[in-house]
Each structure stands twice: as structure tokens, then as C-alpha cells.
Amino acid sequence: MKPIGSQIRAWRNFRCLSQEELAKMTGLPRPNLSALEQSRHDCTLSTL
């Protein structure tokens, strides 16, 4: 199974969304989303 960050990035790219667009949709700051995608930030269940 792929790390969650890779799955988030793949889904975002599949939907043709930028990190900025996904950040606005989710309410997460864009730097946090970037860190999640790069597995530099732990993802909590509440974030998902």
C-alpha cells in the first residue's frame, strides 16, 4: 500500500487540482498539504 501522502497527491493530480485549490477545499494550509504529500508531516484521522 502506498503512503497516504502519495495517495493524496495521486488523487489531487487525477482531479487536476493544484495544491492551493485542494487546500482551499479542505481548509488545510497549503504548506501543511505539501508536507503531507511529501510524508514530512504526520496525518491525523481528524485531518483525513
C-alpha positions in Angstrom: 0.0 0.0 0.0 1.3 3.5 -0.9 1.9 6.1 1.9 -1.1 8.3 2.4 0.8 11.3 1.1 1.3 9.6 -2.3 -2.3 8.7 -2.4 -3.4 12.3 -1.7 -1.1 13.6 -4.4 -2.3 11.0 -6.9 -6.0 11.9 -6.2 -5.2 15.6 -6.5 -3.4 15.1 -9.8 -6.2 12.8 -11.1 -8.7 15.6 -10.4 -6.4 18.2 -12.0 -6.3 20.3 -8.8 -3.4 22.4 -7.6 -2.2 22.2 -4.0 -3.7 25.7 -3.5 -7.1 24.5 -4.8 -7.2 21.4 -2.6 -6.0 23.4 0.4 -9.0 25.8 0.0 -11.4 22.9 -0.4 -10.1 21.1 2.7 -9.3 24.1 4.9 -5.7 23.0 5.4 -2.9 25.5 4.9 -1.1 24.8 1.6 2.3 24.2 3.3 0.7 21.6 5.5 -0.8 19.8 2.5 2.6 19.9 0.8 4.2 18.4 3.8 1.5 15.7 3.9 2.1 14.8 0.3 5.8 14.5 0.9 5.4 12.5 4.1 7.1 15.2 6.1 4.0 15.8 8.3 2.0 13.2 10.1 -1.6 12.8 9.1 -4.2 12.5 11.9 -7.5 10.9 11.5 -9.2 14.2 12.0 -7.2 15.7 9.1 -8.4 12.9 6.8 
